[in-house]
Amino acid sequence: MKYSATSGYRAENTPFANPRTITACPNHCEGKGPCVAVCPVEVFQMGVLPKDRRPGLSVKGKIKGFVHGWKQVQAVQPDACRACGLCVRACPEKAITLARAKSA
């Protein structure tokens, strides 16, 4: 599965009838990591945003990325997401969103 700041990941194994999409916006993430710490199913991992993804950031995102050493949260197990919302509440930058997945 590929990460996309605009489409996120489809989380199939949720406790809800409708799957959820979890998205971490690289323009807002400062790599502080509280979302990694609170996730009960280890959906997230802290990493460095690859150079090939940096040109797509906004000016603000590029400044934040540079200042914070390009540390970003990455959803490494998006299918494990149970849509509990703990990561959304824990993120101080409000970089994570959880929404109903659009039906195909």
Beta strands, then each sheet from edge to edge (+ up, - down):
strand 1: 9-11
strand 2: 20-24
strand 3: 44-48
strand 4: 71-75
strand 5: 96-100
sheet 1: 1+ 2- 5+
sheet 2: 3+ 4-
end
